[in-house]
Amino acid sequence: MKIVERPYRENDRRALLDAGMHPLLAKIYAGRSIRSAAELAYTPAGLLPPTLKGMDQAAALLADAIQAAKRLLIIADYDADGATACSVGMRALRLFGANVDYLVPDRFKLGYGLSPELVDLAASGCKGGKPDLLITVDNGIASVEGVARARSLGIATLITDHHLPGAELPQAECIVNPNQQGCSFPSKALAGVGVMFYVMVALRAELRKRGALQTEVNLGALTDLVALGTIADVVPLDPNNRNLVAQGLKRIRAGRAQPGITALLRAAGRNPAEASSFDLGFVAGPRLNAAGRLADMSLGIECLITDDEARAANGARELDRLNGERRKIESGMLDQALETLKAIDGQAQSTYFAPDWHEGVVGILASRLKDRLHKPVICFARAADGRNLKGSGRSVPGLHLRDCLDLVAKRAPGLIVRFGGHAQAAGLTIAESEYPRFAGAFERALDETLPASARTRTVETDGSLQQTYYTLEIARMLDDGIWGQAFPQPLFCDTFAVESQRVVGERHLKLLLNKDGRRLEAMRFGALDPLPARMRAAYRLAVNEFNGLKSIQLNVEHVES
């Protein structure tokens, strides 16, 4: 592991300083290619207009359906992005006077997306009658058979998605996806919830133009949901996504969030008034995802669409309980995977499978192993049908995981039953009997496509942090920023003497570090390997709260070896 300092342009740092920015922030933002303070002036007026391909048709399709009192059904996904996208749709469409409900597939029975089986379930009237229009959120771009099934039953389909399209597009009435061919929308990094938010913005404009908007609808009130889904789905935080997240965090901190988001934060012991992008990604997001991983994402969606604070609090408590259960399952699976690594003398492979692994947790396991091994990892669990394996993969910067799976699929037709995803995360299904062949094919594809720069275990940091900056004020200032994928949270590096280290909570190390004579409390989460007496480490500045007292704590993330 090599720890390096992120380069930056001195001219950019100087321009930010001259604009009145704090010296530490000026250096941090310059290292993220920010050239002027204006780029960080997040305002609703600064959001991109809704110019995605298919947007006008989508708005007209929805407006016609609402005016004709047709039955709308949102087809959700079982992760945080899908749940928040569904909630944005449910809340906005109800305000527009639509007859709308939602249906989310059981990941263990129906799998991902708009499958023919899910269409049949929807058509059976399970949600109050046969729908006239299906609206997919965070899924659908690969649902060729599902859309065909809906069409055969006389049901129209509107697809809103952000996943990369395959060779064949479904024959839907309309598709809105920034990544479809011919879409000139500047932000290709929109999450599924961002796409749905923009569809609702366009629909409001269409209804207003028709004189059919009975009361003015403030869609800005839904940006807390957009922020949560955007951060939780780990999409790149380009300028527009950062602005969307900023608008949402502003509402949460001001006490104007949906009751469900406030309840999720409180269930985890977090103060919504001090909510950060870290809280969305590592506190609220995992609790929401726990429903889709272990139970039914309807639990999460109901928590987000209710206006009843008591119901929201009950839902958040149940999600918190499920998240605790998920952690225990994940811990056991990680132990198994690490035992496998020991058995092969640390010669890290890229695919892992155990018959008793939980299908809903393999994605988190892949993420944990990817971080430890610094290479792309796919973990598999046995599917409910007993014949197939469901896999979930996570990648490292520099390797596009979906494209790598596409290469495997083209070289070995039929080896992968289905797959889809992004650059950094993807899912797939293979026959269990084909696991050894897939493992070999995937390793070969990685050997060819993983660039040398991605193979080097290098951690980029914002350099040394001077001791005068070890304060609560600085920590809060850093927390206030909008950080996430491709716009990383500040990470610093320094050399410390390790004065003491002890295991706490079974999986973490509590440390007492010394830097130039100053003692500092620190934590090393999720790692028990003893640390040397002197180490160079990459760390985050964090606030530790105990018995109502707040103090500075360093969270050690990487140790140079």
N, C-alpha and C positions, 0 to 999 in steps of 0.2 A: 504494500500500500504506500503510494507516494502522495504527499500533501503538497499542493502547489497554490500559489496566489493567483487569483483571477486577474488577467490584464485589463487595463482601462486606459482611455485616452486622457492625458492630462488636460487638454483643452476642454473636454467635456466636464471634468471635475471642476475646473476653474469657472466655467460658465454657470454651473449649479451653485457654487460658492458665491459668485457675484450676484446671483438671484436671491441670496439670503438663506440658502439651505444650510442646515447643520453640517459641519465638516465631515462627520462620520457618514451621514446619509449621502453627501455629495460623492464620496468615494465609492460607496456601495452602488448607487444608481449609475455612476459612470461605468462601473464594471458590468452593468446590464444594458449597456449601449443607449442609455438615456442621455440626450444631448442638451435638453432644455427643461426648465421647471414646468413649462407649458404642457409637456407630455404627461405630467403627473397631476394635472388639473382635471380631475374626474368630475364630470357634470352630466346630467341627463341630456342636455343639448349636444354634448360631444359624442353621443352614441351614434353608430352608423345607422342610416335609414334602412327600412325593410325592403331592400332591393334584390332579394334572392330570386333566382329563377323559379317560376311557377307561383310566386307569391300572389300576384293579382288573381290568378285562377283559383288559388286556394281560398282567398278572401271571398270571392264571388260564390264559390261552391258552398262555403259555410254560411254566408249571408242568405243565400237562397234556401238552404236547409232550415235555418232558424225561422225565416219568414213563412215557410210552408209548414212549420211545426213538426218537422221530421224528427225521427228518433236518432240521436247521435250516440256513438259508443267509442270511447277512447280505449285503444289497446295499448296497455302500458308495458313497461319492462320491469324486471324485479331487482334493479339496482337503484342507487340513490338518484342517479340522473333520470332514470325512467320514472321514479316515484315523484320527483319534483316536477318533471315535465307534465306528468298526468295531473298533478295538483294545480299547476298553472292553467292548464286547459279546463279543468273542472271549475275552478273559481271564476275564471274569465268568462267562459261560455254561459255559466249560470247567470252572471251579471248581465250578459247580453240577451238573456231571456230564452236560452236554448233548453231543449229537453235532452239532457245529457247524463250519461252514466259512464262507468269505466269497468274494464275487465283486465285482470293481470294474470298471465299464465302461471300455473304451478310448474316451477322449473324442473321438478323431479318427474312429472307426468307428461307435460306437454313441451318442455324445453323452451328455447328462446324464440321470440318473434311471432309473427302472424302465420301460424301453421294452418293447414286445412282443418286439422282437428279443433283448433281454437275457433276458427270461423264457424264450424258446425256447432260448437258450444254456444257461441254468440247468437247464431241463427235460431237456436232452440228456444230463445226467449228467456235465458237464465237471468238476465238483468232487466226484466220487465217488458219483454216483447222483442220481436225481431227488429234489429236496427236497420235504418235506411242508409246510414253512412258510418263506416269505420274510420277512425282517425288514429293512425299509429304514432306513438311518441318514442323516440330513441330506438326505434326498430322499424323494420318493414322494407328496407332497401334491397334485401335479399329474399323477400317473401314472394317469389314468383308463383309458387303453387298455391299459397294462401290467398293471394289476390285473385288468382284464376278461380279458386273455389268460391270466393265471395261474389265474383261477377256472375258465376253460373247460378247463384242463388238470388240474383237481382239486388245485391248489396254493393253500393259504391264504396270506394276506398280513397282516402287522402293519406299519403305517406309523409310524415315529418321525421327526418332522421339526420344523422351526421356521420354515420359509418361509411366507409369507402364502398362504392358500388362495385358489383361484380360485372362479368361480361354481359349478363342479361338483366334488364330492368323489368320489374313487375309492371303489368298493364293496368296501372291504377288510373283513376280519373285525374289525379294530380300528384306530383312529387315535389316536395320542398326539401332540399338537401344541399348545403353549400359545397359539398364535394362531388356533386353530379356534374357531368360534362356540360359545358356551356353556361355554368353559373359564374357570374363575374363578381359576386359578393366578395369584398376584400378579405373578410375574416373566414378562413377555412377551418378555424379551430373552435367554432361554436360547439358547445355541448348540445345534447338533445334538448335540454331544457331551454337553452338559448334559442334554438330553432323554433320551438313552440311559442316562446315569448314573442318572437318577431311575427309569427303567424297571427297571434292575437292582436298585435299592434296594427297589422295590415287589415285585419277583420274590423277592428274598431273604426279605422278610416273609411272602410267600405260602407259600414252601417251608417256612419255619420253622413257620408255622401248621399245615401239613399233616404236620409231623414228617418231612419229606422232605429236610431239610438235613443231609447226612451229616457235614460239618464246618463250623464257623463260618467265614464268608468276610468278610474285612476289605475292604470296598469303598472305604474311605478310602485304601487303597493305590493306587487308580486316579485319585486327584485330580490327580496330575501330568499325566496325559493330558487331563483335563478342563480344567485351567489352560491347557495349550498350545493346545487347540482353541478355547477361548473367546477368548483373546487374539488368536490368528492369524485368527479369522473376523471380527474387528473388530465384535463385537456390543457394544451399550452396557453399560458396567460398572455396572449397578444394584447395590444392596447385596448381593443374593444372589450375583450373578456375581462381585463382588469377594471375597466370602467363599470361593467355590469356588476362585478363583485363589489366594487366600491359603493355603488348605489345600494346594494343589498345590506352590506355591513353597516352603512349609515342608518338604515331603518332599524336594524337589530339593536344597535347601540342606543338609539333614541327611544327604545321601548315600543316600537311600532311594528314588530315582527308578527308573523302568524303565531297564534298560540302554540302550535305544535313545535315550531323551531325554538321558541322561548323555553318550552317544557323540556325539550331534548337537552338543551344546554344546562338547565337547572338540575335535571336528573343526573348529570355528570358532575355537578358541583361547580359549574362555571357561571360567572356573572354575565348575563347578556349585555349589560352596559359596557363591558370590557371585551366583548367578543372579537376574535381575530380570525384571519383566514386559516390559521393553524387550528383553531377550534372547529371550524367548518369541516376541515379535511380529516382531523384526527379525533374529534369528539362527537360532533353531531352526525357526520357522514357514516362512520362505522356502526353507530347505533341504528341508523335508518337501514343500512345495508343488512344488518343482522336479521331483519324480518325476511328479506328475500333469500338469505343464505340458509336459514334454518326452518322457517315457517312459511308464511304467506305475506307478500309485500302489501296486501290490502291493509294489514296492521299499520304499516308505515304511512300509506296514502291517507287512511282515515285520520291518523294523527295530524297530518298536514292540512287536511281540508275542513276540519271542524273549527267552528268559532267558539265552541264551548271550552272554556279553560280547564274545567274539571275533567272532561273527556280527553283533552289533549294531555293533561298531566298523567292520567291513567295509562294512556297509550305510550307515553314516553317512558314510564316506569317498566312497562312490559318489554319495550324495545331495549331498555337498559339491562333487564334480566337476560334477554336473549343474547345480547352482546357479551355478557359474562359467560354464558354457556358456550358461545362461539369461541371465546378466548381459550377455554379449557380444551375444546376439541382441537383447536389449532396448535396448542402447546403439545398435546400428545402426538399429533401428526409431525410436527417439527422434530420432536425427539426421534421418531422413527426415521425420518429422512437423514438426520445427522448420524444415526447409527449406520445407515446405508453408506454414508460418506466415509465413516471410519473403516467399514469393512472393505472398501475399495482403496484404502490408503490415501484418501483425499483426492483421488483422480476424479475431479468433479465432472459428472455427466450433466446433460442438459434436460433429460426427461426422467421423471420419477413417477412411480405408481405403487400403491399398496391396496389390496382388495378391500380393506375395511375403511379406507379414507372417505371423508364426507364430501360429496359433490359440491356442496355450497361453500366449502372452505378451501378448496384446492387453489383458488386464485390468490388468496392471501398467503398460502404456503409458498406458492411460486414467487411471490413478491419478496418474502423473507429470504428464500434461498438465493434469489437473484442478487439481493443486497449483500449476502455473505460471500457468494462466489464471484460476483461481478461478471456475470455472463447471463445471457437469456436462459430462462428456465420454463419448462412446461410440466405441470403436475396433473396427473390423471386420477379419476375415481371411477368406480364401476357404476354404470348407468342403471336405472331402475329396471330396464328390460333384461339385464343379466348377460347380454351379448356384447354390448358396446361399452366404450370408455368415453367419459366426458373429460376433456382437458381444458385447462386455463393456463395461459402463459403470460409472462411479463418479460420485457426486454430492457436493454441498457441503451443509453444514447448512442446513436450511430447505426443501430440495426432496426430496420422496419419489420416488425414481427409478422404482420399480416402478409406483407410481400414475400417474406421468407416461406411462409406456409403455402402461398400461391405457387412458389417455385417447386416445392415438394409435390403439390397436387398435380402440377403439369408434367413433372417427370414420372410420377407414378399414378396414373389415372385410377381412381377408385380406392386408393389407399386412405384418403380422408373422405369421410362421408359428407361432412359439411364443415365450414369454418367461416370466420369473420372477425372483424375487430379493427384495431388502430395500429399505429406505429409501435406504441409501447405496451399494448395489451391485446390479447386475442383469445378466442375460444374455438374449440373444435371437437368433433366427434369422430372416433375411429372404432373399428371392430377390435375387441379385446385380443383376438388371435393375431391381429396385425401389429400389436404393440412393438415387438422386437424390430420388425421391418421399418416401422415409422421412426423409432428411436435412431436407427442407423441413417435413414434418409435425412432426418432433421439435423443430425450432427454433420453430415456431409454438406448440407446446404449452409449451415452456419460457418463451416470452415471456409466456404467460398465467399460468403456475403458479409461476414463480420469484419469490418475494417481494423487494421492494426491499431489505430488510435483508440478504438473501443475495447481492445484487449488489454490495454495498459490500465492497471488499477490505480487511477489517478483521481484525487478528490480536489475540486477547485474550491478555494476559500476566499474570503475578503481580507486575508492577511491578519497581522497581529492586532490585538485590541489593547489600546493603552489602558493602564490601570485606572485612570480617572474616569473611564467610561463604564466601570463595573458598578453601575447604579440602577436603582429602580426606574428612574426617569428615562435613562437610555433604553432599558429593556422595554418599557412601555412604548417609547417612540418607535422602536423596531417592530413591536407587535402591531402597531397601528398601520403598518404598510400592507400592501396587497401583494402577497407572495404565493407562489405555487409552481406548477410545472413550467419549465422554460423561463421562469422569473423567480429564481430560488430565494428562499428565506436566508437572511444573512448567516454566514458560517465563518467563524474566525479560527486562526491557528496560532498556537504558542507552545513553548516548551515548559513543562512543569515537573517539579519533584512530587512524587506520590508519597505522601506521609502516612496515609492509612487507606485501607480498602476492605470492605466487608460486604457479604451477601445480604440483600434485603429482598423480601417478597419472592424468594426462591430463584428469580431469574435476573436480578439486577445487582449492580455494584454501587454501593455508596462510598464516595471518595472524599478524602481531604487532600487538596492539592496546595502546592506552594509555588508562587511565581514571584521572584525577586523579593522574597521576604514577606509577601502577603499571603495569608491562608485563605483558601476559597473552597466552599462546599460544592460538590459536583456529584453527578449521577451518570452511570453508564447503563442505559436501559437495554435489556434483552441480550446481555453478554456477560458471561461469568469467567472468561479467561483472565487469569491474574495479570496485572499490569506491571511493567518494569518500574524500578525505583525512579527512573527518569524517562519521560516520554514526550514526544512531539505529537500533539493531538489537535484534531479539528472539533470545534464545539460551538454550541449555540448559547446565547445569553438568555436565561429564562428567569421567571419569577416563581419562587416556591412559596406556597402559603400553608402555614401550619398553625392551628389554634388561633386563626384570625390575624396572625402576624405574617407579613410578607418580607422576603429576603431574596437576594440574588443567588442564583444557582447556575452552574455551568453544566450543560448537558453534553457529555462527551460522545461524539458520533463515530469518530474514526481515530485510530492510533497508527502512526507511521511505523512501518516495519522494515 
